């Protein structure tokens, strides 16, 4: 569970043509719409993070109780592990 709003209900990781493919199912477990961003942090077999300039946050919105499948492909054949990272959208109050 992530922040009492989101749950990863299933995940699978497998090599395809030498690259790690991650498939996740996430579900909004709240009674309200949920906006968030996600990305994967890819790691080598030694736990070293694979830095890449193309790693971006992907925005997504789920309705109340909605479930959705996500797919991510590792940027390198060296990837053997991953961390799924989520951040929730929050309105800025910096200039108020």
VENRA-V776673 format. One record per residue. N is the residue number from 0. RES is the residue in three letters. SS is DSSP state (alpha for helix, beta for strand, coil for the rest). PHI is phi in radians with two decimals (NA if undefined). PSI is psi in radians with two decimals (999 if undefined). Layout:
# VENRA-V776673
n=N res=RES ss=SS phi=PHI psi=PSI
n=N res=RES ss=SS phi=PHI psi=PSI
This chain:
# VENRA-V776673
n=0 res=UNK ss=coil phi=NA psi=2.57
n=1 res=UNK ss=beta phi=-2.18 psi=1.93
n=2 res=UNK ss=coil phi=1.03 psi=0.49
n=3 res=UNK ss=coil phi=0.99 psi=0.33
n=4 res=UNK ss=coil phi=-2.17 psi=-0.44
n=5 res=UNK ss=beta phi=-2.38 psi=2.45
n=6 res=UNK ss=beta phi=-2.28 psi=2.37
n=7 res=UNK ss=beta phi=-1.53 psi=1.95
n=8 res=UNK ss=beta phi=-1.59 psi=-0.47
n=9 res=UNK ss=beta phi=-2.64 psi=2.64
n=10 res=UNK ss=beta phi=-2.66 psi=2.66
n=11 res=UNK ss=beta phi=-2.57 psi=2.41
n=12 res=UNK ss=beta phi=-2.28 psi=2.32
n=13 res=UNK ss=beta phi=-2.63 psi=2.71
n=14 res=UNK ss=beta phi=-1.46 psi=2.31
n=15 res=UNK ss=beta phi=-2.26 psi=2.05
n=16 res=UNK ss=coil phi=0.92 psi=0.66
n=17 res=UNK ss=coil phi=1.48 psi=-0.07
n=18 res=UNK ss=beta phi=-1.98 psi=2.52
n=19 res=UNK ss=beta phi=-1.32 psi=2.20
n=20 res=UNK ss=beta phi=-1.94 psi=2.22
n=21 res=UNK ss=beta phi=-1.92 psi=2.27
n=22 res=UNK ss=beta phi=-2.16 psi=2.20
n=23 res=UNK ss=beta phi=-2.22 psi=2.60
n=24 res=UNK ss=beta phi=-2.02 psi=2.16
n=25 res=UNK ss=beta phi=-2.04 psi=2.57
n=26 res=UNK ss=beta phi=-2.33 psi=2.34
n=27 res=UNK ss=beta phi=-1.32 psi=2.04
n=28 res=UNK ss=coil phi=-1.71 psi=0.08
n=29 res=UNK ss=coil phi=-1.65 psi=3.03
n=30 res=UNK ss=coil phi=-1.64 psi=0.13
n=31 res=UNK ss=coil phi=-2.17 psi=2.81
n=32 res=UNK ss=coil phi=-1.08 psi=2.64
n=33 res=UNK ss=beta phi=-2.33 psi=2.12
n=34 res=UNK ss=beta phi=-1.89 psi=2.35
n=35 res=UNK ss=beta phi=-2.72 psi=3.03
n=36 res=UNK ss=beta phi=-2.21 psi=2.61
n=37 res=UNK ss=beta phi=-2.44 psi=2.82
n=38 res=UNK ss=beta phi=-2.85 psi=2.92
n=39 res=UNK ss=beta phi=-1.95 psi=2.45
n=40 res=UNK ss=beta phi=-1.81 psi=2.00
n=41 res=UNK ss=beta phi=-1.61 psi=2.48
n=42 res=UNK ss=beta phi=-2.29 psi=2.63
n=43 res=UNK ss=coil phi=-1.35 psi=3.06
n=44 res=UNK ss=coil phi=-1.10 psi=-0.36
n=45 res=UNK ss=coil phi=-1.58 psi=0.02
n=46 res=UNK ss=coil phi=1.53 psi=0.15
n=47 res=UNK ss=coil phi=-1.41 psi=2.28
n=48 res=UNK ss=beta phi=-1.22 psi=2.32
n=49 res=UNK ss=coil phi=-1.52 psi=1.92
n=50 res=UNK ss=coil phi=-1.40 psi=2.36
n=51 res=UNK ss=coil phi=-2.58 psi=2.40
n=52 res=UNK ss=coil phi=-1.25 psi=-0.19
n=53 res=UNK ss=coil phi=-1.65 psi=0.03
n=54 res=UNK ss=coil phi=-1.27 psi=2.02
n=55 res=UNK ss=coil phi=-2.25 psi=2.78
n=56 res=UNK ss=coil phi=-1.39 psi=2.34
n=57 res=UNK ss=beta phi=-1.86 psi=2.05
n=58 res=UNK ss=beta phi=-1.36 psi=2.56
n=59 res=UNK ss=beta phi=-2.66 psi=2.65
n=60 res=UNK ss=beta phi=-2.31 psi=2.31
n=61 res=UNK ss=beta phi=-2.11 psi=2.35
n=62 res=UNK ss=coil phi=-1.22 psi=2.95
n=63 res=UNK ss=coil phi=-0.94 psi=2.22
n=64 res=UNK ss=coil phi=1.17 psi=0.09
n=65 res=UNK ss=coil phi=-1.25 psi=2.54
n=66 res=UNK ss=beta phi=-2.09 psi=2.45
n=67 res=UNK ss=beta phi=-2.53 psi=2.54
n=68 res=UNK ss=beta phi=-1.63 psi=2.46
n=69 res=UNK ss=beta phi=-2.19 psi=2.53
n=70 res=UNK ss=beta phi=-2.25 psi=2.43
n=71 res=UNK ss=beta phi=-2.46 psi=2.40
n=72 res=UNK ss=beta phi=-1.95 psi=2.27
n=73 res=UNK ss=coil phi=-1.04 psi=2.53
n=74 res=UNK ss=coil phi=-1.39 psi=-0.11
n=75 res=UNK ss=coil phi=-2.56 psi=2.63
n=76 res=UNK ss=coil phi=-1.24 psi=-0.21
n=77 res=UNK ss=coil phi=-1.35 psi=-0.24
n=78 res=UNK ss=coil phi=-1.19 psi=2.22
n=79 res=UNK ss=coil phi=-2.16 psi=-0.24
n=80 res=UNK ss=beta phi=-2.60 psi=3.00
n=81 res=UNK ss=beta phi=-2.70 psi=2.83
n=82 res=UNK ss=beta phi=-2.26 psi=2.22
n=83 res=UNK ss=beta phi=-1.54 psi=2.12
n=84 res=UNK ss=beta phi=-2.03 psi=2.36
n=85 res=UNK ss=beta phi=-2.22 psi=2.44
n=86 res=UNK ss=beta phi=-2.35 psi=2.42
n=87 res=UNK ss=beta phi=-1.61 psi=2.51
n=88 res=UNK ss=coil phi=-1.27 psi=2.37
n=89 res=UNK ss=coil phi=-2.35 psi=2.39
n=90 res=UNK ss=coil phi=-1.14 psi=2.45
n=91 res=UNK ss=coil phi=-1.33 psi=2.37
n=92 res=UNK ss=coil phi=-2.04 psi=0.18
n=93 res=UNK ss=coil phi=-1.05 psi=-0.67
n=94 res=UNK ss=coil phi=-1.81 psi=0.17
n=95 res=UNK ss=coil phi=-1.45 psi=999
